[in-house]
């Protein structure tokens, strides 16, 4: 299989496969200066907008017309330029998990979010929206944010502290929660 012949570049960034699944559009820092990093860690979509988080390059918003806007810690209040997790909730709020805490963006304004009882802002590994709320997996345990806006921490949360941090959670057909950890 010749990657170059098929238009595939295996050097980071992001690649978008077209609807017909025949061709790729590649986005790399070298060809798209608005990108802060070629190390993409997370994706989310909200409406016609795709969001992606990078290692040490901040948060990026790509509109349907291909324009890219970059959000950074220095210019926009992001907790860190390393974005590890993203999720859009039912209300259209984009949640941002970084290596130094949680944030949310509604419109164009980023605001840091403190997790109750967490002490300092923890590394956020995962954000998962489910029917019962958004689950947040961090280096210091697990939180749930419900539809009313309340935060809670399940009794079993300490079991998923670093080095056993929750990377993902999914419900199966009978409602059991499957938790992926390090």
C-alpha positions in Angstrom: 0.0 0.0 0.0 1.6 3.3 -1.1 0.4 6.0 1.2 1.9 8.9 -0.8 0.2 7.6 -4.0 -3.2 7.7 -2.3 -2.6 11.2 -0.9 -2.0 10.1 2.7 0.5 11.9 4.7 1.4 10.1 8.0 3.1 13.1 9.7 0.4 14.4 12.1 -2.3 17.1 11.8 -5.7 16.0 10.8 -7.1 14.5 7.6 -10.7 14.7 6.4 -12.1 11.8 4.3 -14.7 13.1 1.8 -18.3 11.8 1.8 -17.6 9.4 -1.1 -14.6 8.0 0.9 -12.3 8.5 -2.0 -10.0 11.5 -1.2 -8.6 13.3 1.8 -8.1 16.9 2.7 -5.1 17.3 4.9 -4.6 20.0 7.6 -1.1 20.5 8.8 0.6 23.3 10.6 3.0 23.8 7.7 0.1 24.4 5.2 -2.4 25.9 7.6 -0.7 28.5 9.8 -3.8 28.9 12.0 -3.0 25.4 13.5 -1.1 25.6 16.7 0.1 22.0 16.6 0.0 18.9 14.4 -0.6 16.7 17.5 -4.5 16.4 17.6 -5.8 14.7 20.7 -9.6 15.3 20.7 -12.6 16.1 18.4 -16.1 17.3 18.9 -18.8 18.8 16.7 -21.5 21.3 17.4 -23.8 22.4 14.6 -21.7 22.9 11.4 -18.5 23.4 13.4 -15.8 20.9 14.1 -13.6 21.5 17.2 -10.3 19.9 17.9 -7.8 20.0 20.7 -4.1 19.7 20.3 -1.0 19.0 22.4 0.5 22.4 23.3 -1.3 24.2 20.4 -4.7 25.1 22.0 -8.3 24.6 20.9 -9.3 25.0 17.3 -12.7 25.7 15.7 -13.2 24.9 12.0 -16.3 26.4 10.5 -18.1 24.8 7.6 -16.4 27.2 5.1 -12.9 25.9 6.3 -11.9 28.9 8.3 -9.9 28.0 11.4 -9.9 29.9 14.7 -7.4 29.1 17.4 -8.0 29.6 21.1 -5.1 29.7 23.5 -4.3 30.1 27.2 -2.6 33.4 26.7 -5.2 35.1 24.5 -8.5 33.4 25.4 -8.4 32.1 29.0 -8.0 28.4 28.2 -6.6 26.6 31.3 -3.8 25.1 29.1 -2.8 24.8 25.5 -2.9 21.0 25.8 -6.4 19.9 25.2 -7.0 16.2 25.9 -10.8 15.9 25.7 -13.8 17.6 24.2 -17.6 17.1 24.4 -20.6 19.1 23.3 -23.6 18.7 25.7 -27.3 18.8 24.9 -27.5 22.6 25.5 -24.7 23.2 22.9 -22.0 24.0 25.4 -18.6 22.8 24.5 -16.6 21.3 27.4 -12.8 21.3 27.2 -10.6 19.0 29.2 -7.0 20.1 29.5 -3.9 18.9 31.4 -4.5 21.7 33.9 -8.3 21.6 34.4 -11.8 21.8 32.9 -13.3 24.7 30.9 -16.4 25.4 28.9 -17.1 27.6 25.9 -20.5 29.0 25.1 -20.4 31.4 22.2 -16.8 32.7 22.0 -16.1 33.0 25.8 -14.0 30.4 27.6 -14.5 30.0 31.3 -12.6 27.8 33.7 -14.8 25.3 35.7 -13.8 24.2 39.1 -14.7 20.6 40.1 -16.1 20.6 43.6 -13.7 19.0 46.1 -10.9 18.6 43.6 -8.5 21.1 45.2 -6.3 22.3 42.4 -7.5 22.0 38.8 -6.8 18.3 37.8 -5.6 16.8 34.5 -8.8 15.9 32.6 -8.5 12.7 30.6 -12.1 12.2 29.3 -15.4 14.0 28.8 -18.4 11.8 27.9 -22.0 13.0 27.4 -24.7 10.4 28.3 -28.4 10.5 29.1 -27.7 11.0 32.8 -25.2 13.9 32.3 -21.6 14.5 31.3 -19.0 12.3 32.9 -15.5 13.7 33.6 -12.6 11.4 34.1 -9.6 13.2 35.8 -6.3 12.3 37.5 -8.1 12.7 40.9 -11.3 10.7 40.2 -14.6 10.9 38.3 -17.4 13.6 38.4 -20.9 13.8 36.8 -22.5 17.0 35.7 -26.3 16.5 35.5 -28.9 18.4 33.4 -29.7 20.7 36.3 -26.1 21.9 36.4 -25.2 20.0 39.7 -21.9 18.2 40.1 -21.6 14.9 42.0 -18.8 12.4 42.6 -19.8 8.7 42.8 -18.6 6.8 45.8 -16.4 4.6 43.6 -14.6 7.7 42.1 -11.3 7.2 44.0 -10.9 3.8 42.3 -10.3 5.8 39.1 -7.6 8.2 40.3 -4.3 8.3 38.5 -2.7 5.9 37.6 -6.0 4.2 37.0 -7.8 7.2 35.5 -11.0 6.8 33.5 -10.4 7.3 29.8 -13.9 6.5 28.6 -17.3 5.4 29.8 -20.1 3.9 27.7 -23.5 2.3 28.5 -24.5 -1.1 27.1 -27.9 -2.4 26.1 -29.0 -3.0 29.7 -27.6 0.2 31.2 -24.4 -1.2 32.7 -21.5 1.3 32.5 -18.2 0.1 30.9 -15.2 2.1 32.0 -11.9 2.2 30.2 -9.0 3.1 32.4 -5.2 3.3 32.1 
